[in-house]
Amino acid sequence: MRKSGAHNFPTMDRVVYGKPASDALSDEAERLNAQRVFLIVSRTLNTQTDEIERIRLKLGARHATTIDGIAQHTTRKEAAKVALEAKSAKADLIVAVGGGSAVDLAKIVIMAMEHDIRDEAGFDQFAIAPGMSSSPFRAPRVRQIAIPSTLNGGEYNAAALVTDERNKLKQIFMHPEMMPISIILDPFLTRHTPSNLWMGSGTRAMDHGIEALCSPAGDPLADEVVLAGIRILREGMLRTLDNPGDIEARRLSQYGSWLSAFGLQARIPMGASHGIGHVLGGTFDVPHYYCTPVIMPSVLRYNAPFTEDAQMRLATALGAPGEPAGDAFAQFTSKLGLPSRLSDVGITEDKFEQISKIAIKHRFVQANPRPFKNEAEIVDLLRMAA
C-alpha cells in the first residue's frame, strides 16, 4: 500500500455514455454554445459509413466543416495546416471522431490556433523539455471534444504526441486544457474499427493502467481504478474477439479503457513501455497499437524486482494469478493474435543503439520504476524483446 503522495484531478467536464454519438455531440455543442463545429474524423468512418453524416445532420447549422485523411502519427506540419483551416472556418469547437491520431491532432490544433502557429518551426518553443511539467502554452480559447473509435485511451490525457518530421522525433506537448472538455463513448461507432486496431489499441489502454500501477508516483485511488479497468478491458476484448458484433462487449471494452486510463487523468507519469513506444512509432513508424504487445512483457520483466506487489496484482487482473506478470501479459496478447516481438514489427538489432540513444532522454523512460543507468541497459531490454 502506498504511504504518501497526492492525487490530481483532470481539467475535463465529463464523459458521456449511453447515447448515440450524434445525439451526445449535438447536446454538448448546445451546452457549450458552439456555433462553428470543426470535425476531424477518420477517413474510413467518413467515406465508408454513415456515422459522420449522422453527426453532421444532427449538428445542422452548427457544423462548420469536416476533414479526414489523418496521418497515423500526428505531425507538426499537419497540425499547423489543420489549425489554419480551422481558423479560416471560424471554428469555436474542435471535435475528433476516430482513433488516437485524430484525438492528438485535435489537442495540438487548438494550441496552434491559439498561438497562430503556421509551420513546423512554430512549435519549437513548446515541446516539453527535461524538468518541465507542461508546455508554456496559453490556455486555449477553443476547446475540443473526443469521440473515440478505438480503445487506446489517449483522450483521457492532457498531452499530445506530435512528430517533428525534420528529425523524425516524436515529442510531448502538454497543457491542462488540452484535455478534451468532453469525451463521448458510443460502442456502435466502433463496429467499423478493424480487429487488429481494436485489439492493439486495447493493449495500449492496458499499458496506461499498468504503468500507472507500477509507477512510484502512483496513488491508492488510481491503483484500484486501473486494476478494475484492466480486468474489465480484458473481459471485453476477449468477448469481442469471440463475437465482433457483441455491442455489450464493445461497451465493456470502452469502460475498461476509461478506467485503465485513470492514471493518465491523474497525471501519473508513464514508464519505459510508453517512452520506448514513442521512439518505435515516431522514429521507426511502428503502428502505435503494436508498440505495447512487443515491448511491455520485457519491460515488466525488467521492472519486476522493483514492482513486485504491483505485478502480483496485475497478474490477477489479467486472469493469471500467481504467474509472472510479463508472462501473463504476453499470453493475453498472443490470444488476441497481435505481434509479440520487436522483429515482428520490423525492429532488428541494428536499430537498438539508435533507439536507446533517443529513449534514454525520454521523460517517461527516466520515470521508469527501475532506473536505467545507461543506454546499454536499454539495449539489454530491447534484446529481451527481440
KEKE-3310 file (N, C-alpha, C; in steps of 0.2 Angstrom, whole numbers, plus 5000, padded with zeros to 4 digits):
npx = (5004:5003:5011:5012:5009:5000:4984:4979:4967:4958:4957:4943:4927:4917:4912:4903:4891:4881:4872:4869:4882:4880:4869:4873:4884:4878:4870:4881:4887:4877:4876:4889:4887:4892:4894:4901:4907:4920:4925:4936:4940:4940:4945:4940:4928:4921:4920:4916:4906:4890:4891:4898:4890:4878:4881:4884:4872:4864:4870:4867:4865:4876:4887:4903:4914:4922:4936:4946:4957:4969:4986:4994:5004:5003:5009:5019:5018:5006:4997:4999:4994:4980:4976:4976:4966:4955:4954:4951:4939:4932:4931:4924:4923:4932:4931:4936:4934:4937:4952:4967:4976:4968:4963:4974:4978:4968:4970:4983:4980:4971:4980:4989:4980:4978:4990:4993:5001:5010:5019:5031:5042:5036:5032:5043:5046:5038:5038:5039:5052:5066:5063:5052:5035:5024:5020:5024:5011:4998:4982:4969:4957:4948:4941:4941:4932:4932:4928:4930:4935:4943:4952:4963:4964:4970:4963:4959:4969:4980:4990:4998:5005:5017:5025:5040:5045:5056:5067:5063:5057:5047:5038:5032:5018:5010:4996:4985:4972:4972:4967:4952:4937:4925:4921:4915:4907:4903:4898:4893:4898:4911:4910:4915:4929:4944:4949:4962:4967:4957:4960:4974:4974:4967:4977:4986:4978:4978:4992:4993:4986:4994:5007:5004:5000:5012:5021:5031:5026:5012:4995:4984:4970:4971:4977:4968:4957:4963:4967:4954:4950:4958:4955:4941:4943:4950:4941:4931:4938:4941:4929:4924:4933:4929:4916:4913:4902:4896:4889:4888:4900:4909:4905:4908:4922:4925:4922:4932:4944:4942:4943:4956:4964:4964:4975:4982:4973:4975:4988:4999:5015:5020:5030:5044:5039:5030:5038:5049:5040:5036:5047:5048:5037:5037:5050:5053:5041:5033:5017:5006:4998:5004:5015:5014:5011:5023:5034:5030:5029:5043:5047:5040:5046:5059:5057:5052:5059:5058:5044:5036:5024:5014:5015:5011:4997:4993:4995:4984:4973:4974:4970:4978:4983:4997:5006:5021:5019:5024:5024:5010:5004:5010:5004:4991:4991:4995:4984:4975:4981:4991:5006:5022:5035:5049:5055:5044:5038:5047:5058:5075:5090:5101:5095:5094:5104:5102:5088:5090:5098:5090:5079:5084:5084:5071:5057:5048:5054:5065:5057:5054:5051:5061:5077:5086:5103:5111:5113:5116:5109:5096:5097:5099:5087:5079:5085:5079:5067:5068)
npy = (4994:5011:5025:5039:5054:5062:5066:5070:5079:5079:5092:5092:5091:5081:5063:5056:5044:5030:5036:5039:5044:5055:5061:5064:5073:5084:5088:5092:5102:5112:5114:5120:5131:5131:5137:5135:5121:5111:5097:5083:5069:5051:5044:5032:5031:5042:5040:5027:5023:5029:5036:5048:5057:5056:5063:5076:5079:5080:5090:5101:5117:5121:5114:5117:5113:5098:5087:5074:5060:5058:5058:5043:5045:5059:5074:5089:5098:5094:5098:5112:5115:5111:5118:5131:5129:5127:5140:5148:5143:5148:5141:5136:5126:5111:5094:5078:5063:5047:5037:5037:5046:5056:5061:5066:5075:5085:5090:5096:5105:5115:5122:5127:5135:5144:5151:5155:5147:5142:5134:5121:5125:5134:5127:5125:5131:5125:5111:5099:5100:5092:5092:5100:5102:5105:5112:5128:5135:5146:5146:5138:5147:5140:5124:5106:5091:5073:5059:5043:5030:5019:5010:5015:5025:5038:5049:5053:5061:5075:5078:5078:5068:5072:5072:5078:5080:5084:5079:5066:5064:5060:5070:5077:5087:5097:5104:5108:5111:5105:5093:5085:5093:5086:5069:5057:5042:5029:5014:5008:5015:5010:4998:4998:4998:4990:4974:4971:4984:4987:4977:4979:4993:4992:4985:4995:5004:4996:4997:5010:5009:4999:5005:5016:5009:5003:5014:5024:5036:5034:5033:5028:5028:5028:5016:5006:5009:5008:4994:4988:4993:4986:4973:4973:4977:4967:4957:4962:4963:4950:4944:4952:4947:4934:4937:4949:4957:4959:4971:4974:4969:4977:4989:4987:4985:4999:5005:4999:5004:5017:5017:5011:5021:5030:5033:5042:5052:5057:5062:5054:5049:5040:5025:5015:5007:5016:5026:5020:5015:5027:5031:5020:5022:5036:5037:5026:5022:5011:5005:5013:5005:4993:4994:4992:4977:4972:4977:4978:4965:4963:4974:4973:4962:4967:4977:4970:4966:4978:4981:4972:4969:4976:4970:4957:4959:4964:4952:4945:4952:4951:4938:4928:4923:4922:4919:4926:4943:4948:4937:4933:4944:4943:4931:4934:4944:4936:4928:4937:4938:4947:4955:4949:4951:4962:4960:4956:4968:4974:4979:4977:4971:4980:4992:4995:5002:5016:5017:5017:5028:5039:5035:5036:5049:5052:5058:5049:5036:5040:5041:5028:5014:5006:5012:5016:5015:5018:5019:5006:4997:4999:4994:4981:4977:4979:4968:4958:4958:4956)
npz = (5000:4996:5004:5005:4995:4982:4974:4958:4949:4933:4920:4915:4909:4908:4905:4893:4891:4884:4875:4857:4847:4839:4844:4857:4854:4848:4859:4868:4860:4860:4874:4876:4869:4856:4839:4828:4823:4820:4812:4814:4807:4806:4790:4785:4793:4788:4774:4771:4780:4787:4799:4801:4793:4800:4812:4806:4801:4813:4820:4811:4807:4815:4811:4804:4796:4789:4790:4784:4782:4790:4796:4802:4813:4822:4815:4816:4805:4799:4809:4810:4797:4798:4809:4803:4793:4802:4809:4798:4795:4806:4818:4833:4841:4842:4836:4838:4829:4829:4830:4840:4833:4828:4839:4846:4836:4836:4849:4848:4838:4843:4851:4842:4835:4845:4846:4834:4825:4811:4804:4805:4813:4821:4833:4840:4853:4862:4865:4877:4888:4897:4915:4914:4918:4910:4894:4888:4885:4882:4889:4879:4869:4861:4863:4864:4859:4861:4852:4853:4842:4844:4857:4864:4874:4875:4874:4887:4892:4895:4886:4870:4857:4846:4830:4825:4809:4804:4810:4813:4826:4839:4850:4866:4870:4881:4890:4903:4898:4886:4888:4882:4883:4884:4883:4872:4873:4862:4858:4847:4836:4835:4828:4816:4817:4813:4817:4821:4825:4835:4845:4847:4851:4863:4870:4872:4880:4891:4894:4899:4911:4917:4918:4927:4938:4942:4944:4954:4958:4959:4965:4979:4975:4960:4958:4962:4953:4940:4940:4941:4928:4920:4922:4917:4904:4899:4899:4891:4878:4875:4874:4863:4853:4852:4847:4836:4834:4846:4855:4868:4873:4867:4873:4886:4884:4881:4893:4901:4895:4899:4913:4914:4910:4920:4928:4919:4918:4931:4930:4932:4929:4915:4910:4904:4894:4888:4884:4876:4867:4860:4853:4845:4837:4833:4827:4820:4814:4818:4820:4832:4839:4840:4848:4862:4864:4859:4867:4881:4889:4891:4897:4909:4915:4916:4926:4937:4949:4956:4957:4963:4971:4964:4952:4955:4958:4946:4938:4943:4939:4925:4924:4928:4941:4952:4942:4933:4929:4917:4909:4909:4903:4890:4886:4885:4875:4865:4863:4857:4845:4841:4836:4844:4846:4844:4832:4824:4820:4812:4819:4821:4827:4823:4825:4838:4845:4841:4845:4859:4861:4859:4868:4881:4884:4886:4895:4901:4900:4909:4920:4924:4935:4938:4937:4922:4920:4910:4892:4887:4896:4891:4878:4882:4887:4875:4868:4875:4871:4858)
capx = (5000:5007:5011:5012:5008:4995:4980:4977:4960:4959:4953:4938:4920:4913:4912:4896:4890:4874:4869:4872:4887:4877:4864:4878:4888:4873:4869:4887:4888:4872:4878:4894:4885:4896:4891:4905:4910:4925:4926:4942:4937:4943:4943:4935:4921:4918:4919:4913:4900:4886:4892:4899:4885:4873:4884:4884:4865:4862:4873:4864:4869:4882:4893:4907:4917:4924:4942:4948:4964:4974:4992:4994:5007:5002:5015:5019:5016:4999:4994:4999:4989:4973:4974:4974:4959:4950:4954:4948:4932:4930:4929:4924:4924:4935:4929:4939:4930:4941:4957:4972:4979:4963:4962:4980:4978:4963:4973:4988:4977:4968:4985:4991:4976:4979:4997:4994:5007:5009:5023:5034:5046:5032:5031:5049:5047:5033:5039:5041:5060:5068:5062:5046:5029:5020:5022:5022:5006:4992:4975:4966:4950:4944:4942:4939:4928:4934:4923:4935:4933:4947:4952:4969:4963:4974:4958:4959:4976:4980:4996:4998:5011:5017:5031:5044:5047:5063:5072:5059:5057:5040:5038:5026:5016:5005:4993:4979:4966:4972:4962:4945:4932:4920:4923:4908:4908:4897:4900:4890:4903:4917:4909:4919:4936:4947:4950:4969:4967:4953:4964:4980:4973:4966:4983:4988:4975:4981:4998:4992:4985:5000:5012:5002:5000:5019:5024:5032:5022:5005:4992:4979:4964:4972:4979:4962:4953:4966:4966:4947:4950:4962:4950:4935:4945:4952:4935:4928:4942:4941:4922:4924:4937:4924:4910:4914:4896:4893:4889:4889:4907:4912:4903:4913:4929:4926:4923:4938:4949:4941:4946:4963:4967:4963:4982:4983:4969:4979:4994:5004:5020:5021:5037:5048:5035:5027:5044:5051:5035:5036:5053:5047:5032:5039:5056:5053:5035:5029:5010:5006:4994:5008:5021:5014:5012:5030:5039:5028:5032:5050:5048:5038:5052:5065:5055:5049:5062:5056:5037:5034:5017:5010:5014:5006:4990:4992:4994:4977:4969:4975:4967:4983:4985:5002:5011:5024:5015:5026:5021:5003:5003:5012:4999:4985:4991:4995:4977:4972:4983:4995:5014:5024:5042:5051:5056:5038:5036:5052:5064:5080:5096:5105:5092:5094:5108:5098:5083:5092:5101:5084:5075:5087:5082:5063:5054:5044:5060:5068:5052:5053:5052:5068:5080:5091:5109:5115:5110:5117:5104:5090:5099:5098:5079:5077:5087:5074:5060:5069)
capy = (5000:5017:5028:5046:5056:5067:5064:5076:5078:5082:5098:5089:5092:5075:5058:5055:5037:5028:5040:5039:5050:5061:5065:5067:5079:5089:5091:5095:5108:5116:5116:5124:5136:5131:5138:5133:5114:5108:5089:5080:5062:5045:5044:5026:5032:5047:5038:5020:5023:5035:5038:5055:5061:5057:5068:5082:5081:5082:5097:5105:5124:5122:5111:5121:5109:5091:5085:5067:5058:5060:5054:5039:5048:5066:5078:5097:5101:5093:5102:5119:5116:5110:5124:5137:5128:5128:5147:5150:5141:5152:5136:5138:5119:5106:5088:5072:5057:5042:5034:5041:5051:5061:5065:5070:5081:5090:5093:5101:5110:5120:5126:5130:5141:5150:5154:5156:5143:5141:5130:5116:5129:5137:5123:5123:5133:5122:5104:5098:5098:5089:5096:5104:5098:5106:5116:5135:5137:5150:5142:5139:5149:5135:5118:5100:5085:5067:5053:5038:5023:5014:5009:5017:5029:5044:5055:5055:5063:5082:5078:5076:5066:5075:5070:5083:5076:5087:5074:5060:5063:5061:5074:5078:5094:5096:5109:5105:5112:5101:5088:5086:5096:5081:5063:5053:5034:5026:5007:5007:5018:5005:4992:4998:4998:4984:4970:4972:4990:4987:4974:4983:4999:4989:4984:5002:5006:4992:5000:5016:5006:4995:5010:5020:5004:5002:5020:5026:5042:5032:5034:5022:5028:5026:5009:5002:5010:5005:4987:4987:4994:4980:4967:4974:4978:4960:4953:4965:4962:4943:4943:4955:4943:4929:4939:4956:4960:4960:4978:4975:4968:4984:4994:4985:4987:5006:5006:4996:5008:5023:5016:5010:5027:5034:5036:5047:5058:5059:5064:5049:5048:5033:5022:5014:5005:5022:5030:5017:5015:5034:5030:5015:5025:5042:5037:5020:5021:5006:5007:5014:5000:4987:4995:4988:4970:4969:4979:4978:4960:4964:4980:4970:4958:4971:4980:4965:4967:4985:4982:4965:4969:4979:4965:4951:4962:4964:4946:4943:4956:4948:4931:4923:4924:4918:4919:4932:4947:4948:4931:4934:4949:4940:4926:4938:4947:4931:4926:4942:4937:4953:4953:4948:4953:4968:4958:4955:4974:4976:4982:4972:4973:4985:4998:4995:5008:5022:5018:5018:5035:5043:5034:5037:5056:5052:5059:5043:5032:5042:5040:5021:5012:5003:5017:5014:5018:5020:5016:4999:4994:4999:4989:4974:4977:4978:4961:4953:4959:4955)
capz = (5000:4996:5011:5004:4988:4980:4968:4954:4945:4927:4918:4910:4912:4908:4900:4891:4888:4884:4869:4851:4846:4835:4849:4863:4852:4847:4866:4870:4856:4863:4881:4876:4864:4850:4833:4822:4825:4815:4813:4812:4808:4802:4783:4784:4795:4784:4767:4771:4784:4788:4805:4801:4791:4805:4816:4803:4801:4819:4821:4807:4806:4819:4808:4800:4790:4791:4787:4786:4779:4796:4797:4808:4818:4821:4814:4817:4798:4798:4814:4808:4791:4800:4813:4798:4791:4807:4810:4792:4796:4812:4822:4840:4845:4838:4838:4835:4829:4827:4834:4844:4829:4827:4846:4847:4831:4839:4855:4846:4834:4847:4853:4836:4834:4850:4846:4827:4823:4804:4801:4810:4817:4826:4839:4844:4860:4866:4867:4884:4889:4904:4920:4913:4919:4904:4889:4890:4881:4885:4889:4873:4869:4858:4866:4859:4862:4858:4851:4851:4839:4847:4864:4867:4880:4875:4875:4894:4894:4893:4882:4863:4854:4839:4827:4821:4803:4802:4813:4815:4833:4842:4856:4870:4871:4886:4894:4906:4894:4880:4889:4880:4888:4885:4879:4871:4871:4858:4856:4840:4832:4835:4824:4809:4818:4811:4823:4824:4828:4841:4850:4848:4855:4869:4874:4873:4886:4897:4895:4903:4918:4920:4920:4932:4944:4943:4945:4961:4959:4958:4972:4980:4971:4954:4958:4962:4947:4934:4941:4939:4921:4916:4922:4913:4897:4897:4898:4885:4872:4874:4871:4856:4849:4850:4843:4835:4834:4853:4857:4875:4874:4865:4878:4892:4882:4882:4900:4904:4893:4903:4920:4914:4909:4926:4930:4914:4921:4937:4928:4934:4924:4912:4911:4899:4889:4884:4882:4870:4861:4857:4849:4840:4832:4830:4823:4816:4810:4820:4822:4839:4843:4840:4852:4868:4864:4858:4872:4888:4893:4893:4902:4916:4917:4918:4932:4942:4956:4959:4957:4965:4973:4958:4947:4958:4957:4939:4935:4945:4935:4919:4924:4928:4947:4953:4936:4932:4925:4910:4905:4909:4898:4884:4884:4883:4868:4860:4862:4853:4838:4840:4836:4851:4847:4840:4825:4821:4818:4808:4823:4821:4832:4821:4827:4845:4848:4839:4849:4866:4862:4859:4873:4887:4886:4886:4901:4903:4902:4915:4926:4924:4942:4939:4933:4918:4922:4904:4886:4887:4899:4887:4873:4885:4887:4868:4866:4878:4867:4851)
cpx = (5004:5006:5010:5011:5002:4991:4978:4971:4961:4955:4948:4932:4917:4914:4905:4895:4882:4869:4872:4877:4884:4873:4869:4882:4884:4871:4875:4888:4883:4874:4884:4893:4890:4892:4895:4909:4914:4927:4932:4941:4941:4940:4938:4928:4917:4916:4915:4908:4896:4886:4893:4894:4879:4875:4883:4876:4862:4864:4870:4868:4875:4888:4896:4910:4920:4931:4943:4955:4969:4980:4991:4998:5007:5009:5014:5016:5008:4995:4994:4994:4982:4971:4972:4967:4954:4949:4950:4940:4928:4927:4929:4923:4927:4933:4933:4935:4934:4946:4962:4975:4974:4962:4968:4981:4974:4966:4978:4985:4974:4974:4989:4987:4977:4985:4998:5000:5005:5013:5027:5038:5042:5031:5037:5049:5042:5033:5041:5049:5061:5067:5056:5040:5024:5023:5020:5017:5001:4986:4972:4959:4945:4946:4940:4935:4931:4929:4927:4932:4937:4948:4958:4969:4967:4969:4958:4965:4976:4986:4994:5005:5012:5024:5034:5047:5054:5068:5069:5059:5050:5041:5032:5025:5010:5003:4987:4973:4967:4968:4955:4941:4926:4923:4916:4910:4902:4900:4898:4895:4909:4916:4913:4926:4939:4949:4957:4970:4963:4957:4970:4979:4971:4972:4986:4985:4977:4988:4998:4990:4991:5005:5011:5002:5008:5023:5025:5028:5014:5002:4986:4973:4965:4974:4972:4958:4956:4966:4959:4947:4953:4958:4944:4937:4947:4946:4931:4931:4941:4934:4921:4928:4932:4918:4911:4908:4893:4894:4891:4896:4911:4911:4908:4920:4930:4926:4929:4944:4948:4944:4953:4967:4967:4970:4984:4980:4972:4986:5000:5009:5020:5028:5040:5044:5032:5033:5047:5046:5035:5041:5051:5042:5035:5045:5056:5047:5031:5022:5009:5003:4998:5014:5020:5015:5019:5035:5036:5030:5039:5051:5045:5043:5057:5063:5053:5053:5060:5048:5033:5026:5013:5009:5011:4999:4988:4991:4987:4972:4969:4972:4972:4986:4991:5008:5015:5020:5017:5024:5014:5001:5004:5007:4993:4985:4992:4988:4974:4975:4988:5002:5016:5031:5044:5052:5050:5036:5042:5058:5069:5086:5100:5101:5092:5098:5105:5092:5085:5095:5095:5080:5078:5086:5075:5061:5051:5050:5064:5063:5051:5055:5058:5072:5085:5098:5113:5111:5111:5112:5097:5091:5098:5091:5077:5079:5082:5068:5061:5065)
cpy = (5006:5021:5036:5048:5061:5064:5070:5074:5082:5088:5095:5089:5085:5069:5056:5048:5035:5032:5039:5045:5056:5065:5068:5073:5085:5092:5095:5102:5114:5119:5121:5130:5137:5132:5136:5127:5112:5101:5087:5072:5057:5045:5038:5028:5037:5045:5031:5019:5029:5038:5046:5060:5061:5063:5075:5084:5083:5088:5102:5112:5125:5118:5116:5118:5102:5090:5078:5066:5060:5055:5049:5042:5056:5070:5086:5100:5100:5097:5109:5120:5115:5116:5130:5136:5129:5136:5150:5149:5144:5147:5138:5132:5114:5099:5082:5066:5051:5039:5039:5047:5057:5065:5069:5076:5086:5093:5098:5107:5116:5125:5130:5136:5146:5154:5156:5153:5141:5136:5125:5120:5132:5133:5122:5125:5130:5115:5104:5096:5095:5094:5100:5099:5099:5111:5123:5138:5142:5145:5143:5142:5144:5128:5112:5095:5079:5062:5047:5032:5018:5014:5012:5021:5036:5050:5057:5058:5070:5083:5076:5074:5069:5074:5076:5079:5079:5082:5068:5059:5065:5065:5075:5085:5093:5103:5106:5106:5109:5095:5090:5088:5090:5075:5059:5046:5031:5019:5005:5010:5014:4999:4992:4998:4991:4980:4971:4978:4990:4983:4977:4989:4997:4988:4990:5005:5003:4995:5006:5014:5003:5000:5014:5015:5003:5008:5021:5032:5040:5034:5028:5022:5026:5019:5005:5003:5007:4997:4985:4987:4988:4974:4967:4974:4971:4956:4955:4963:4954:4941:4946:4950:4937:4931:4947:4960:4961:4967:4979:4973:4974:4989:4993:4986:4995:5008:5004:5001:5015:5022:5014:5016:5032:5037:5042:5053:5061:5062:5060:5048:5041:5031:5020:5011:5011:5025:5027:5016:5021:5034:5026:5018:5031:5042:5031:5017:5014:5008:5008:5008:4993:4988:4991:4981:4968:4971:4978:4971:4960:4969:4977:4966:4962:4975:4976:4966:4973:4986:4975:4965:4971:4973:4958:4953:4962:4957:4943:4946:4953:4941:4926:4924:4919:4917:4926:4936:4948:4943:4931:4939:4947:4935:4929:4941:4942:4928:4931:4942:4943:4951:4953:4950:4959:4966:4957:4962:4978:4979:4976:4975:4979:4992:5000:5001:5015:5023:5020:5025:5040:5042:5036:5044:5057:5053:5053:5037:5034:5042:5032:5019:5009:5008:5013:5018:5021:5017:5009:4995:4994:4994:4982:4972:4975:4971:4956:4953:4957:4949)
cpz = (5000:5002:5010:4997:4988:4974:4964:4950:4939:4925:4912:4913:4913:4903:4899:4888:4888:4879:4863:4850:4844:4840:4855:4860:4851:4854:4869:4867:4859:4870:4881:4871:4858:4843:4827:4824:4819:4817:4810:4813:4804:4795:4782:4787:4791:4777:4766:4775:4784:4795:4805:4798:4796:4810:4813:4803:4807:4821:4817:4806:4810:4816:4803:4794:4793:4787:4789:4783:4784:4795:4803:4814:4817:4820:4815:4810:4797:4803:4812:4802:4794:4804:4808:4795:4796:4809:4804:4792:4802:4817:4829:4844:4840:4840:4834:4835:4826:4832:4837:4840:4828:4834:4847:4842:4834:4845:4853:4842:4838:4850:4847:4834:4838:4849:4838:4824:4816:4801:4807:4815:4823:4833:4843:4851:4864:4868:4874:4885:4896:4909:4920:4914:4913:4899:4890:4886:4885:4885:4883:4874:4866:4862:4862:4863:4858:4858:4849:4847:4841:4854:4868:4873:4880:4876:4882:4897:4891:4888:4875:4861:4847:4836:4823:4815:4801:4804:4815:4822:4836:4849:4860:4871:4876:4889:4897:4902:4887:4881:4886:4885:4889:4881:4879:4869:4868:4855:4849:4835:4830:4831:4818:4810:4817:4817:4826:4827:4835:4846:4852:4852:4862:4874:4876:4879:4892:4899:4900:4910:4921:4922:4926:4939:4946:4945:4952:4963:4958:4965:4973:4976:4964:4953:4958:4956:4941:4934:4939:4931:4917:4916:4917:4906:4895:4895:4891:4878:4870:4871:4864:4851:4847:4846:4842:4835:4841:4855:4864:4877:4872:4870:4884:4890:4883:4889:4903:4902:4897:4910:4919:4913:4915:4928:4925:4917:4927:4936:4931:4929:4921:4913:4904:4893:4884:4880:4876:4865:4857:4852:4843:4835:4829:4825:4818:4813:4812:4822:4829:4842:4843:4845:4859:4868:4863:4863:4879:4892:4895:4898:4909:4919:4920:4925:4938:4949:4960:4960:4958:4966:4968:4953:4949:4957:4950:4936:4937:4940:4927:4918:4925:4935:4949:4948:4936:4927:4918:4906:4904:4903:4891:4881:4882:4876:4863:4858:4857:4846:4836:4840:4843:4852:4842:4833:4821:4818:4814:4812:4824:4826:4830:4822:4834:4848:4847:4844:4856:4867:4862:4866:4880:4889:4887:4893:4905:4905:4908:4921:4927:4932:4943:4934:4928:4919:4916:4898:4885:4890:4895:4881:4876:4885:4880:4866:4869:4874:4860:4847)
residu = (MET:ARG:LYS:SER:GLY:ALA:HIS:ASN:PHE:PRO:THR:MET:ASP:ARG:VAL:VAL:TYR:GLY:LYS:PRO:ALA:SER:ASP:ALA:LEU:SER:ASP:GLU:ALA:GLU:ARG:LEU:ASN:ALA:GLN:ARG:VAL:PHE:LEU:ILE:VAL:SER:ARG:THR:LEU:ASN:THR:GLN:THR:ASP:GLU:ILE:GLU:ARG:ILE:ARG:LEU:LYS:LEU:GLY:ALA:ARG:HIS:ALA:THR:THR:ILE:ASP:GLY:ILE:ALA:GLN:HIS:THR:THR:ARG:LYS:GLU:ALA:ALA:LYS:VAL:ALA:LEU:GLU:ALA:LYS:SER:ALA:LYS:ALA:ASP:LEU:ILE:VAL:ALA:VAL:GLY:GLY:GLY:SER:ALA:VAL:ASP:LEU:ALA:LYS:ILE:VAL:ILE:MET:ALA:MET:GLU:HIS:ASP:ILE:ARG:ASP:GLU:ALA:GLY:PHE:ASP:GLN:PHE:ALA:ILE:ALA:PRO:GLY:MET:SER:SER:SER:PRO:PHE:ARG:ALA:PRO:ARG:VAL:ARG:GLN:ILE:ALA:ILE:PRO:SER:THR:LEU:ASN:GLY:GLY:GLU:TYR:ASN:ALA:ALA:ALA:LEU:VAL:THR:ASP:GLU:ARG:ASN:LYS:LEU:LYS:GLN:ILE:PHE:MET:HIS:PRO:GLU:MET:MET:PRO:ILE:SER:ILE:ILE:LEU:ASP:PRO:PHE:LEU:THR:ARG:HIS:THR:PRO:SER:ASN:LEU:TRP:MET:GLY:SER:GLY:THR:ARG:ALA:MET:ASP:HIS:GLY:ILE:GLU:ALA:LEU:CYS:SER:PRO:ALA:GLY:ASP:PRO:LEU:ALA:ASP:GLU:VAL:VAL:LEU:ALA:GLY:ILE:ARG:ILE:LEU:ARG:GLU:GLY:MET:LEU:ARG:THR:LEU:ASP:ASN:PRO:GLY:ASP:ILE:GLU:ALA:ARG:ARG:LEU:SER:GLN:TYR:GLY:SER:TRP:LEU:SER:ALA:PHE:GLY:LEU:GLN:ALA:ARG:ILE:PRO:MET:GLY:ALA:SER:HIS:GLY:ILE:GLY:HIS:VAL:LEU:GLY:GLY:THR:PHE:ASP:VAL:PRO:HIS:TYR:TYR:CYS:THR:PRO:VAL:ILE:MET:PRO:SER:VAL:LEU:ARG:TYR:ASN:ALA:PRO:PHE:THR:GLU:ASP:ALA:GLN:MET:ARG:LEU:ALA:THR:ALA:LEU:GLY:ALA:PRO:GLY:GLU:PRO:ALA:GLY:ASP:ALA:PHE:ALA:GLN:PHE:THR:SER:LYS:LEU:GLY:LEU:PRO:SER:ARG:LEU:SER:ASP:VAL:GLY:ILE:THR:GLU:ASP:LYS:PHE:GLU:GLN:ILE:SER:LYS:ILE:ALA:ILE:LYS:HIS:ARG:PHE:VAL:GLN:ALA:ASN:PRO:ARG:PRO:PHE:LYS:ASN:GLU:ALA:GLU:ILE:VAL:ASP:LEU:LEU:ARG:MET:ALA:ALA)
# end
